[in-house]
Structures are given as C-alpha cells and as structure tokens.
C-alpha cells in the first residue's frame, strides 16, 4: 500500500529518506488521478522491499508542499533522491513508465 505523504511528514519521509521516494501528487476530484490509483497501488506492491518508497500526497490537503514544488497539474509524479527531485512527469502513465522513471534515478 502506498504511504500517505503529508505536509507534516514530508521532511521525515521524503527529504531525510535514505532511499528514493516516488510521490503521486493527486486529488480525489481528479478523474485521471482516480484512474492512476490502482496503478500506484500495483507499483507500491511491486516495489515493496526494493529500496524505494511509494507515496501519495493529496494536493488539496497539503498545499504547502504542493506549492513548494510547483505542482500545477495533476497527477504529477516526482521521484526524490537525497531529498531533491530527480525525475518528474505528469498525466496518466503506465506501470512500466513509472517503474522506468524510478529505475532512472
């Protein structure tokens, strides 16, 4: 299951993480975000124990972090490595595209 990332836990779960962190920036009213929900859960399941955290951040509830990283369209996916964005994409993606994004960092 994907980890819930919030403004409150962003520093500890992402910025200070020893491993890369993939975050799905989403909102419940967003149709493409809802389409990506099962894909993100599959990604979390497949990547379990493989040295990467998979998380989701609701942009409506966590505006501070969303604004900090300039999230203008959703879904947006960012892979953080050593506390910095290392890869980013937006829009509907396949499971293989997301796995490739993670493998590229």
C-alpha positions, 0 to 999 in steps of 0.5 A: 500500500502506498504511504500517505505523504503529508505536509507534516511528514514530508521532511521525515519521509521524503527529504531525510529518506535514505532511499528514493521516494516516488510521490503521486501528487493527486486529488480525489476530484481528479478523474485521471488521478482516480484512474492512476490509483490502482496503478500506484497501488500495483507499483507500491506492491511491486516495489515493496522491499526494493529500496524505494518508497511509494507515496501519495500526497493529496494536493488539496490537503497539503498545499504547502508542499504542493506549492513548494514544488510547483505542482500545477497539474495533476497527477504529477509524479516526482521521484526524490533522491537525497531529498531533491527531485530527480525525475518528474512527469505528469498525466496518466502513465503506465506501470512500466513508465513509472517503474522506468522513471524510478529505475532512472534515478 
